[in-house]
Amino acid sequence: MEPPTPTPPPRAGRDRQITLIVYLLYLLAPLAGLTAVIAIIVNYLKREEVAGNWLASHFTWQIRTFWWALAGTVVGGVLMIVGIGALILMAVGLWYLYRNVKGLLRLFDDRPIENPLGWF
């Protein structure tokens, strides 16, 4: 008689780990921008797997943070010509940091993002 096949670890545990890794990749992006590209790719590839559970709100939060930060960075970069670009880039950087830290804290508390479509 063969031993029973071990059961795979729960899906939620792996999804939570992926969500954590994505937050870390986003936080590393100011130092190495390529990590944000990797993170957004992971977000889109794994989005279906978290659909319907509390981690889906984190994925929406992460995706929106990426695209709005990219847009703000482009606007700030263009406006460097007239001098206010640096202020916009600083504001975008602080907002980006805030959203990623908030997401991490809620992830560590095993809580969804309350309003993943919101700005704060």
N, C-alpha and C positions, 0 to 999 in steps of 0.2 A: 504494500500500500504506500502510495506517494504522500509525502507531507503536504499539508494544505498550502495553496499558493498564498504568499503574503499579500495583504491588501495594500494598495498604493496609499500614500499619504493623502490626507484630505485636500481637495482642490483649493479650498479657501486659504490654507496655509501657504501654498505655492503662489497663489495670486497676491497674497499680502507681501510676500518676499519680493515679487516682481514690482509691486507698487513702491516698496521701499527703495529698491535699486533704481527705479526711474527717478524718484525724488533726489537720490544722491547724484545721479547723472546730471540732472538739471542744476543742482547746486555746484557741481564742478564746472559747469559751462562757462562762467566768467573767466576761469583759468585756462580752459581748453574747450573752445566752442563746439568742437565736434561731438562732445558728449551730449549736448542738447539735441543734435540731429539723431544720434543713436536712441536717445530717450523718446523722441516723438515717433520714431519708427516702431519702437517697442509698444508705445501706447496704442498705435493704430493696429498693430498685429495682434495684440492681446485683448483689445477692447471687447470683442465678442465673448471672450471667456469670462469676463467679469460682469457681463450684462445681467442685470437682475439682482445683484448682490450689493452690499454696502460699499464695495470698492469701486463700483462704477462711477460714483460721484467723484472719487479721487481722480479717476482717469479723465473725466470731463474737465475737472479743475486743472489738471496738468496740461491737457491739450490746449485749453483756452489760455492758460498762462504762457505757454510757448508762443502761440500765434500773436497774442497781444504784445508780448515783450518784443517779438521780432518786428512787429509793426512800429512800436514805439522807438526801437533802436534805429530803424531806417529813417523815421521822421527826425529823430534827434541828430542822426548823422548828417542828413541833408541840411538841417537848420544850424549846423555848426558854422556854416557860411555867414549867417547873420548874428552869431554870437549866443543865441539862446539854446543851441543844441546841447551844450554841456549840462545845462540845468535839466533839460528834458531827459538826457541820458542818465543823470543822477536819480531823477524821480523814477524812471523806469527800473533802474537797478534796485532801488529800495523796495519798490512795489513787487518786483520779481522775487527778491529775497523774502519779503513778508509772506507772499503766497506759498512759497516752498516750505518755509518754516511752519506756517500755520497748518499746511497739509501734513507735514511730518508729525506734528504734535497730535493732530486728530488721528492719524494712522496709529501712533503709539498707544493712544487711548481706545483703539478699536472702534472709532466712531466715523461715520460718513461726514463729508463736507455738507453743511446744512444747505447752502445755496451755491451749487457748483457753477451756476451761470452768472453769479454776481461778481462784482469787482473786488470786494473785500470779504 
